[in-house]
């Protein structure tokens, strides 16, 4: 029996003290859609440590109280799983994004209808979990 090879990516819904969540905006290649900080684990990297590394690299913020809460298969034909975590930003903080993203913004739950999400399921995921 051959085992299925999968890619695992981890993303964080980072909350601040105002209960706003942080999103980063892709550039033109992904039509300026909004996404959560995170990415794929490196070889032999522990799950939460990899997520912390990705968040720091992409946003320059540090997080605590990291808890997994949602998983999703992105591409059944070429399996990629997304694991989503809730986390709290450690204050004070200064968000600084890399060239990988176009912009960042803190959103409120009341903004959900106005966000151009990279993945359509993000809206329902946030409605059900925030």
N, C-alpha and C positions, 0 to 999 in steps of 0.2 A: 504494500500500500504506500502510495506517495502522499506525503502530507502537503497541504496547501501552504504556499509561501504568501505571506501578507506583509503589507507595509503598515506601520502604526504611527499615527501622528497624534500629538497631544496639544490641546488648546485650552486657554484659561479665560473664563469670564471673571475679570478682575473688577472688584467693587471698591469704591472709595467710601469715605465716611458719610457722603450724601446719598448713598445707595445708587450711584451712577456706575455704569459699566464702561470699560475702556474697549474701543475698537480701533483697528488700524485699517487704513485704506490702501488697497492695491493701486498700482499705477495703470497706465493705459493698456498694458498687456491683458489685464483682467477687468477692463472696462470700469476702473475706479470703484469697484465694489468694496463693501466693508466686511472685515474679517476679524477674528480674534487672534491675539498674539499666541504664538506657539509654533510647533513644527515637529519634524521627525526626530526620533532618538538616534544618537550615535551608537556605534557598535559597543556593546557591553555597558551601556549607560543605564543607570537606574531610572525608573519612570519619573518620579517627582523631581529628581535632580536634573534630568534632561529638560523638563518643563521649566524649572527655575532658570536654567541656563538660557533657553530660548527666549523667555520673557525678558531677561536682563539684556540679551543681545539686541532684541527688537525694540525695546521700549525704555531701557535704562531704569526700570523700577524693580523693586524687590517686593516679594509677596509672602504672606503667611496664611495659616488656616486653609491649606489646600485640601480640597475634598473632591473626589470624582463624583459625577452625578449623571452623566449621559454618555452613551456610545452610539455610533452610527457607522454603517457601512457606506462608504462613498461610491465605490465602483465595484459592483459584484463580479464583473468580468475580469478585472485586474484588482483583486481585493486590496483596498486601503481602508483601514478603520480609523475613525476619529474618536478619541477619548476626550471628553470635555470635563474640566474641573472648575469649581468655584474657588475663588481665592480673594483675599483682602490685600489691598496695597498697603505697604508699610509707609506711614507718613512721618515726616514730610517727604515728598517725592517731586521729581521733575522729569516728566516724560520727554524722552529724546529718541526719535525714531531714526533708523538707518535708511540708506538709499533703497532698501528692499521695499519700502512703503512710501506712499505719496503724502499721507497725512495721518493724524490720529484725532480722536474726539471721545469725550466722555458723554454718554447718552443716558437718558432716563427711560424707565419703562414706558412712559407716556409717548416716547419718540418712536416706538416700534413700527408704526405705520409709515414713517417718513424715511426709514433707513433702506438703502439699496443693498441688501445683503448678498454676499457671494454665494451662499447656499440658501435656498428657499426655506428649509426646515429651521433655520436659526430663529425666526420669529416665534414659531410655536414653542420651540425649546425654551426660549426666554420667557414667554407668557406663562408656561407651566412651572418654571423653576425659580423665578425671581419674586 
